[in-house]
Amino acid sequence: MLEGMRIKPIKRLVDERGFFSEVMRHDWGDLFGDDVVVQINHSFSYPDIIRAWHRHLRGQVDYFLVLRGSIKLCAFDEQTLELTEIVSSGTELQVVRVPGHYWHGFKALGTESTMLVYYTTKLYDVADPDEERRVWNDPTLIPQSINGKKSDERVGKSWDWNSVPHR
């Protein structure tokens, strides 16, 4: 994974009533380090929707937790041309940490809508947003490695959110 990215599996405590999960604890030093979460957002996306690309250049870190459905979450380092691709699902809860300086976004996978919450370390400022954008199908975003592999057949080509990752 790109430097600074982390995944924290979330435990479910299951009983005859259903389940309970802690989805954010300030004492999770292995995930948060020195980060302080200041805003939590809820996002809903229809199947096959792509929400990409954007980045934050003023130090924001984002944490993603899929509650329902599945997403392909990607982060791209413009300096090293490395791309990290993670599939995250509401059936196997995990929080994914993405340093905001990476270009990042996601695609809703499968046939059901996706619901996620994401935590941020900076408050959103409507008057002066810390958000730089590029189109989801930007032909200049060309990874030279994907998840540390240079042998992936998608390497050296414009990133295609709709390509099949496994054959």
WOBELQUI-V511247 format. One line per field, one symbol per residue. ss: DSSP state (@ for helix, = for strand, . for the rest). Layout:
ss=???
This chain:
ss=.....====...===..===........@@@@......=======....======.....========.========....========..=.======...=======....=======...........==........=..==..=........=.........
